[in-house]
Amino acid sequence: MAIKTIPLSQLEADPRGTLNDVADSGDALVVALPDQRLVAIQSLDSSEDDSLTSELLESNPAFQALVAKSRASARKPFEPKERK
């Protein structure tokens, strides 16, 4: 797996395009923040996503609270936006 490093400004300029590139390539992306910290973004396979969600539900109270809040709120219809 390749790792690409970009400045935060590049992610801010085209967040959807950058995240789609990460998802399509499978490569990891490291975003360099202005204060010299780094943040990694990596796509997950569907099977990995399920195990990550399960692990978070079992062990993370903050994630459990977010899920409970989401379940309690009204649902909005999903309206996909057209890609440019």
Secondary structure as UniProt FT lines:
FT   STRAND          3..7
FT   HELIX           8..13
FT   HELIX           15..25
FT   STRAND          28..32
FT   TURN            34..35
FT   STRAND          38..41
FT   HELIX           46..59
FT   HELIX           61..72
//
